[in-house]
Amino acid sequence: MTATEASTVASAITRAETARRNGVGFLLRSIGPDGSVARTDARITWYRVPWALATAGETEAAHRVLAWIERECLDDSGRFHGGIELDPELNHTSNTYGETCLAYGAMLLRRFDIARKLMTAASAGFDRETGGVYMDRRFQAADSGQLLFLTSQYGMSAAITGRIDEARVVGQWLENIWNAQPELPGTLYTMWSRSCGLITEAPAGENPKHVAEIATDEQQYHYNGGIAAAALTHIWMVTGEDRWLDLAKRYQAFSIEATPLQFNTRQVCKSAWGSGLLTLATRSADYREWLVKMANWFAELQMPDGYWTNTPALDPNPTESRKVEITAEFVVHLDTAIAALATIEA
């Protein structure tokens, strides 16, 4: 690196570390003495809090929250809705997401028993024939949609929990859906079914943004390329099979090459995840400029109290628990960006 590039990276790391520290401070203030986390609406919003606190070294608080979740929010089978009334509409596209994210955090905290139980429960939403995860646990038939972001998180959590065969099948699903794309680089279709293959038209009543991400459109959920790249990099890390790393780079390129207006949506946060993990895997500076941009973006969006919120158009009046949800995710992604930038700096 030149001296100017090194200075830019160092500055981005400093800003990112400050933002992460402030975000963790907000999370810590949201936790009760018994480990409970703000519960101000019906959604499951604290599934990533143990993961975020673990990355920040807040071991005591992370275990306190995990113990509360195990005690109050998990049923005997490991489902993440024990003691919580499941709202079908709010959980329409989230099927296994809470369980698989919590399993990831539990692994980081050395609670392998909790992670095992969660992944066993989540596997009920996983189609071993295709490698995809159904978007809605109520509908798991041959023609039911399987969603990219759910499948990607399942693959990451399968990789870290030692379910390597399942991780490979997820990688195959991501490869199949990529190879079937008819409109790249303009559109990435993100839903698959066992009977139909790639779904290119939104089913009746479904949000079209769950079916296709249009690269030139600002008002999209610009997270698919980043989370797919993150999943595939995990799969490469545990298998050493280069096909997954090559595919991860293609998904990440789709993310980076989308409209610059994607930074007006908070869902672009996952692009730091994909580019950060690819940097750790390759030891390359290829994503340096992108990671610097993302680190500064996180810092600029943070509120004075340390929290972040979702895209205002999607959540104009965020509750305390939804602030927790977004802040925990941003802390995780910031941690990955810091690790990647440190690798480049070194």
Secondary structure, 3 states (H helix, E strand, C coil): CCHHHHHHHHHHHHHHHHHHHHHHHHHHHCECCCCCECCCCCCCCCCCHHHHHHHCCCHHHHHHHHHHHHHHCCCCCCCCCCCCCCCCCCCCCCCCHHHHHHHHHHHHCCCHHHHHHHHHHHHHHEECCCCEEECECCECCCCCCEEHHHHHHHHHHHHHCCCHHHHHHHHHHHHHHHHCCCCCCCEEECEEECCCEEECCCCCCCCHHHCEEECCCCCCCCCHHHHHHHHHHHHHHHHCCHHHHHHHHHHHHHHHHCCHHHHHCHHHHHHHHHHHHHHHHHCCCCCHHHHHHHHHHHHHHCCCCCCCCCCCCCCCCCCHHHHHHHHHHHHHHHHHHHHHHHHHHC
